[in-house]
Amino acid sequence: DLEGVRGATVVYTDVWVSMGDETETEERIKALLPYKVDRSLMDMTGNDRCLFMHCLPSFHDLNTATALSVFDSTGLRELEVSDEVFRSPQSVVFDQAENRLHTIKALMVASLSDEF
């Protein structure tokens, strides 16, 4: 039920098929296609300031060999998110990735240091 996005301040998704789960690609795409984050879904939030987040990598265009392979087998140019939303001002995916990088670095320092 997509009604759950009404009033949302953030819409978050992830890849539909993770590494090692490739045998389930067709089944997962069929099950999750109605939940693709596109302009229509973002508009359903009713919030012009609603942000889009994704932990990356994403299938939003055909600029990778993996995306081309998925396109060849499914005919779909985008999966979990439309390129329009991914590249929109609402998308904070690269800020999110940068924040995750700093968090990982801090954890490495804490685990390798005698100070903590």
C-alpha positions in Angstrom: 0.0 0.0 0.0 1.6 3.2 -1.1 -0.6 5.4 1.1 2.1 5.1 3.7 4.2 7.7 2.0 1.7 10.5 2.6 3.2 13.1 4.8 6.7 11.5 4.7 9.7 13.7 5.1 12.1 11.1 3.6 11.6 8.3 1.1 14.3 5.6 1.4 15.0 2.6 -0.9 17.7 0.1 -1.6 18.6 -2.2 -4.4 16.1 -4.9 -5.0 18.6 -7.7 -5.7 21.8 -7.8 -3.6 25.0 -9.6 -4.5 24.6 -13.3 -4.1 20.8 -13.1 -4.7 20.9 -12.9 -8.5 18.9 -16.1 -8.9 16.0 -14.2 -7.4 16.2 -11.2 -9.8 13.0 -11.9 -11.8 10.9 -12.8 -8.7 12.1 -9.7 -6.8 11.5 -7.3 -9.7 8.0 -8.6 -10.2 7.2 -8.2 -6.5 8.8 -4.8 -6.0 8.1 -2.9 -9.3 4.9 -1.4 -7.8 7.1 0.3 -5.2 9.5 2.0 -7.5 10.4 5.5 -6.3 9.4 7.8 -9.1 8.0 11.3 -9.4 4.4 10.0 -8.8 5.4 8.4 -5.5 7.4 11.4 -4.4 4.3 13.6 -5.2 2.1 11.3 -3.1 4.0 12.4 0.0 2.3 15.8 -0.4 5.6 17.3 0.8 7.6 19.3 -1.7 10.6 19.2 0.7 10.5 15.4 1.0 14.0 14.0 0.6 15.0 10.9 -1.3 17.7 8.6 0.1 19.4 5.4 -1.2 22.5 3.6 0.2 23.9 3.0 -3.3 24.6 1.6 -5.8 21.3 2.2 -7.6 19.8 1.1 -10.8 18.5 4.4 -12.1 20.1 4.5 -15.6 22.1 2.3 -18.0 25.5 3.6 -17.2 27.0 0.4 -15.8 27.6 -3.0 -17.2 25.3 -4.5 -14.5 22.5 -2.2 -15.4 22.8 -3.0 -19.0 22.7 -6.7 -18.2 19.5 -6.2 -16.2 18.1 -4.2 -19.0 18.9 -7.0 -21.5 17.2 -9.6 -19.4 14.2 -7.5 -18.2 13.8 -4.6 -20.6 13.7 -2.2 -17.6 15.9 1.0 -17.8 15.4 1.7 -14.1 14.6 -0.4 -11.1 14.1 0.8 -7.6 14.3 4.6 -8.5 13.7 6.6 -11.6 16.6 8.7 -12.9 14.4 11.7 -12.5 14.1 11.3 -8.8 17.8 10.1 -8.4 19.1 13.3 -10.0 16.4 15.7 -8.5 17.1 18.4 -5.9 15.2 16.1 -3.4 17.9 13.4 -3.7 20.5 13.5 -1.0 22.1 10.1 -1.9 25.7 11.5 -2.3 25.5 13.5 1.0 24.3 10.3 2.6 27.2 8.4 1.1 29.7 11.0 2.3 28.3 10.9 5.8 28.6 7.1 5.8 32.3 7.4 4.7 33.1 9.7 7.7 31.3 7.3 10.1 33.3 4.4 8.8 36.5 6.3 9.2 35.7 7.2 12.7 34.9 3.6 13.6 38.2 2.6 12.1 40.1 5.1 14.2 38.3 4.1 17.3 38.9 0.4 16.7 42.6 0.9 15.8 43.5 3.4 18.5 44.6 2.8 22.0 42.8 5.9 23.0 39.3 4.3 23.1 
